[in-house]
Amino acid sequence: MQSVATWLVGRPHNAVLALAATLLLPVLHIFSGAIIVLVVLQRGPRLALLEGTIAGLLLVAVAFFVQAPVGQVAISITATLLPSILLAWLLLRSRSLTLTLQVTAILAGLAMLVFHLAVDDLVAYWQPVIGVLEEWARNNNLQVQGELLVAEPELAAEMMTLAAVLTRWMLYAVYLLFGYQLYNALPVKTGNFGRFCDLTFGRVIALIMALASVIGFAVGSQLLQDVAIVLFAIFWFQGLAIVHWLHVEGHVPFFVVIATYVLTLVLHVFLVLALAVLGYTDAWFGYRRRKAQQQ
């Protein structure tokens, strides 16, 4: 990883080429976001913005010549690079990985709030997507799932809204963490912004989540309940950080960390929920702090 990170920041055109290559496919956008974060941390936001703009213009030109939807390509590139630059800039300014991720958590809650206020009818907004999913389920012999989408459109719209906000937040958090990991692999760095294994979203965000949940349930506000769900789900990153901390402190082997990531792909919601519970309770009780004090 050190050789890759060194090559990316060695010359400006290296990052431009890497960005242009990884922005071509949606799956590779994770690398695009990480690369731009690395450039911001090591070379500054201005150079990162310049390199990202050049790479984006190259891809827009290619899209124009192959008659691809230029507008969609430009939006996709901007949605990947610009937030990554802003997050990396915030990390530079705050000098704290924990504080930066705390800000992203608050922004995710606000995004859910704004989405509810901007969209009057969630079912109507997601109806085209629900129709596509229902047809896909019918064509793949998933009649039960397709019938559920038709019978419970309100529930389907709520789930899609939550998935949209959480997926976007997770992508940006992964961009930041992956780019920061590349930055830490460099032989010469411009600063140290903390460890992921020490991440905590803190009691303030935990309290906001609890209040939103209780008040939303008491007054029957789906908006507040969705905000609470988003904030609670984000704590799974803190639970994952605890797993890394256990390995760093020598309490569990590296195999446990690998197994956690692999099982996340298999168990999906169940393991994420378990990690979220671990992270949320850690925000109140400070398991790592207590363990360190005992040692």
RAKA-V399177 format. One record per run of one state. SS is the DSSP state (@ for helix, = for strand, . for the rest). FROM is the first residue (numbers start at 1). TO is the last residue. If there is no record, write none. Layout:
# RAKA-V399177
ss: (SS | SS)
from: (FROM | FROM)
to: (TO | TO)
This chain:
# RAKA-V399177
ss: (. | @ | . | @ | . | @ | . | @ | . | @ | . | @ | . | @ | . | @ | . | @ | . | @ | . | @ | . | @ | . | @ | . | @ | . | @ | . | @ | .)
from: (1 | 2 | 11 | 12 | 23 | 26 | 44 | 45 | 66 | 70 | 95 | 97 | 119 | 122 | 140 | 143 | 152 | 153 | 186 | 196 | 199 | 202 | 220 | 222 | 235 | 236 | 249 | 254 | 268 | 269 | 286 | 287 | 295)
to: (1 | 10 | 11 | 22 | 25 | 43 | 44 | 65 | 69 | 94 | 96 | 118 | 121 | 139 | 142 | 151 | 152 | 185 | 195 | 198 | 201 | 219 | 221 | 234 | 235 | 248 | 253 | 267 | 268 | 285 | 286 | 294 | 295)
